[in-house]
Amino acid sequence: MQKVVADIADRFSETVTQSWILVDTSKQCLYLINAGILQSSYPISTSKYGLGEEQDSYKTPQGAHLIAQKVGDDCELNEILRARQPTGECAEIISQAASSQQDLVLTRILWLKGLELGKNLGEGVDSFQRYIYIHGTQEEGLIGTPASHGCVRMLNNDVIELYANVEEDTFVYIN
């Protein structure tokens, strides 16, 4: 992993921040890197449809991103957000490996903006316009397996912790 971290930091040296996020879709794991050293790791869930950047594909986009917006400072644990607005309603968490047929966004949102024109930025492939987030989920039993509709899902307590340790404009690399 140290080689991957060094390679990404070297390739994107102008945009990599002191603390940054690596999303490893093959391991279904998100890593918080600080000064080139692993600070934290979290199990995640990326798209059940695989990897891809195309609009309306429901796939998880790859490549370099920034956290464009953080949403949910005052949200309760497991609170549902709709259109990035808190609803005041909390979801029932599903701890077994079962799908609810919903893709609720819970607790916190880290809204991603692509940095690579034609790949995850621009017409037909834009991560920000696709509403690609790192967020909490009601389907916690599916964390560790591909199950989302394109976003990066996290356990709700984990997304609160990550949210507190990153800022807007934090570099994120999805591979």
C-alpha positions as CSV (number, residue, x, y, z in Angstrom):
1,M,0.0,0.0,0.0
2,Q,2.9,2.4,0.7
3,K,3.9,2.2,-3.0
4,V,0.3,3.1,-4.1
5,V,0.2,6.0,-1.7
6,A,3.6,7.3,-2.8
7,D,2.6,6.9,-6.5
8,I,-0.7,8.9,-6.1
9,A,1.1,11.6,-4.0
10,D,3.7,11.9,-6.7
11,R,1.3,11.9,-9.7
12,F,-1.0,14.5,-8.1
13,S,1.6,16.4,-6.1
14,E,0.0,19.8,-6.9
15,T,-3.4,18.8,-5.5
16,V,-2.7,16.1,-2.8
17,T,-3.4,17.7,0.6
18,Q,-1.6,16.9,3.9
19,S,-4.4,14.6,4.9
20,W,-6.1,12.8,2.0
21,I,-8.4,9.9,1.3
22,L,-7.6,6.7,-0.7
23,V,-10.7,4.6,-1.6
24,D,-9.6,1.0,-2.5
25,T,-12.6,-0.5,-4.3
26,S,-10.9,-3.9,-4.6
27,K,-10.6,-4.2,-0.8
28,Q,-13.8,-2.2,-0.1
29,C,-11.8,0.0,2.2
30,L,-11.2,3.7,2.7
31,Y,-7.9,4.9,4.1
32,L,-7.2,8.3,5.6
33,I,-3.6,9.2,4.9
34,N,-1.8,11.9,6.8
35,A,1.7,13.1,5.7
36,G,2.1,9.8,3.7
37,I,1.2,7.6,6.7
38,L,-1.9,5.6,7.2
39,Q,-3.9,7.3,9.9
40,S,-7.2,5.4,9.8
41,S,-8.9,2.7,7.7
42,Y,-12.7,2.1,7.3
43,P,-14.7,-0.7,5.6
44,I,-16.9,0.7,2.9
45,S,-19.3,-0.2,0.2
46,T,-19.0,1.0,-3.4
47,S,-21.3,0.5,-6.4
48,K,-22.9,-2.9,-7.0
49,Y,-22.8,-2.0,-10.7
50,G,-19.0,-1.7,-10.6
51,L,-16.7,1.2,-11.6
52,G,-17.4,3.8,-14.2
53,E,-17.9,7.5,-14.7
54,E,-20.8,7.7,-17.1
55,Q,-23.8,9.8,-16.1
56,D,-26.8,7.6,-15.0
57,S,-24.6,4.4,-14.8
58,Y,-24.9,4.1,-11.0
59,K,-21.2,3.1,-11.0
60,T,-18.5,4.4,-8.7
61,P,-16.3,6.9,-10.5
62,Q,-12.5,6.4,-10.4
63,G,-9.6,8.9,-10.2
64,A,-8.8,12.1,-8.5
65,H,-11.4,14.1,-6.6
66,L,-11.7,16.8,-4.0
67,I,-14.3,17.1,-1.2
68,A,-16.3,19.9,-2.7
69,Q,-18.8,20.3,0.2
70,K,-19.3,18.8,3.7
71,V,-22.9,18.5,4.7
72,G,-24.4,17.4,8.0
73,D,-22.5,19.2,10.8
74,D,-25.6,19.1,13.1
75,C,-27.2,15.9,12.0
76,E,-28.0,13.1,14.4
77,L,-26.5,9.7,14.1
78,N,-28.5,7.8,11.4
79,E,-30.5,11.0,10.4
80,I,-31.8,10.9,6.8
81,L,-30.7,13.6,4.4
82,R,-32.7,14.3,1.3
83,A,-31.3,16.7,-1.4
84,R,-28.5,17.3,1.2
85,Q,-31.0,18.6,3.8
86,P,-31.6,17.0,7.2
87,T,-35.1,15.6,7.5
88,G,-35.1,15.2,11.3
89,E,-36.0,11.6,10.7
90,C,-33.7,8.7,11.6
91,A,-33.4,5.5,9.6
92,E,-33.7,2.0,11.1
93,I,-30.2,0.4,10.6
94,I,-30.1,-3.0,8.8
95,S,-27.3,-4.9,10.4
96,Q,-27.7,-8.2,8.5
97,A,-26.4,-8.5,4.9
98,A,-29.7,-7.5,3.3
99,S,-30.8,-4.8,1.0
100,S,-33.7,-2.5,1.8
101,Q,-34.2,-1.5,-1.9
102,Q,-33.6,2.1,-0.8
103,D,-30.4,4.0,-1.1
104,L,-30.8,6.4,1.9
105,V,-28.1,9.0,2.6
106,L,-27.5,9.2,6.4
107,T,-25.6,11.1,9.0
108,R,-23.0,13.1,7.0
109,I,-22.1,13.8,3.3
110,L,-18.7,14.5,1.8
111,W,-19.7,15.6,-1.8
112,L,-17.0,14.8,-4.3
113,K,-15.9,16.9,-7.3
114,G,-13.8,15.2,-10.0
115,L,-10.5,16.7,-11.0
116,E,-9.8,14.9,-14.3
117,L,-11.4,16.5,-17.3
118,G,-13.2,13.9,-19.5
119,K,-12.8,11.2,-16.8
120,N,-14.7,12.4,-13.8
121,L,-15.1,16.1,-14.6
122,G,-17.2,17.5,-17.5
123,E,-20.2,16.6,-19.5
124,G,-21.5,13.1,-19.2
125,V,-19.0,12.0,-16.5
126,D,-19.0,14.7,-13.8
127,S,-18.9,13.3,-10.3
128,F,-20.3,16.4,-8.7
129,Q,-23.2,16.6,-11.1
130,R,-23.8,12.9,-10.5
131,Y,-24.1,13.6,-6.8
132,I,-21.3,11.2,-5.8
133,Y,-20.9,11.3,-2.0
134,I,-19.1,9.6,0.8
135,H,-22.0,9.1,3.3
136,G,-23.6,6.9,5.9
137,T,-26.0,4.2,5.1
138,Q,-28.9,2.3,6.6
139,E,-27.6,-0.9,5.1
140,E,-24.7,-1.3,7.5
141,G,-24.8,-5.1,7.1
142,L,-23.7,-4.7,3.4
143,I,-20.6,-2.7,4.3
144,G,-17.5,-4.5,2.9
145,T,-19.3,-5.6,-0.3
146,P,-20.3,-3.6,-3.4
147,A,-23.9,-2.5,-2.8
148,S,-24.3,1.2,-3.4
149,H,-25.8,3.1,-6.4
150,G,-22.4,4.8,-7.1
151,C,-21.5,6.5,-3.9
152,V,-19.1,5.4,-1.2
153,R,-21.1,4.2,1.8
154,M,-19.7,4.0,5.3
155,L,-20.9,2.9,8.7
156,N,-22.5,5.9,10.3
157,N,-20.2,6.2,13.3
158,D,-17.2,5.9,10.9
159,V,-18.5,8.7,8.6
160,I,-18.9,11.0,11.6
161,E,-15.2,10.3,12.6
162,L,-13.9,10.8,9.0
163,Y,-16.0,13.9,8.6
164,A,-14.4,15.4,11.7
165,N,-10.9,14.7,10.4
166,V,-11.2,16.2,6.9
167,E,-11.9,19.6,5.4
168,E,-13.5,20.8,2.2
169,D,-10.8,20.6,-0.6
170,T,-9.3,17.4,0.9
171,F,-7.9,15.2,-1.9
172,V,-9.7,11.9,-2.6
173,Y,-8.4,9.2,-4.9
174,I,-10.7,6.3,-5.9
175,N,-9.1,3.2,-7.5
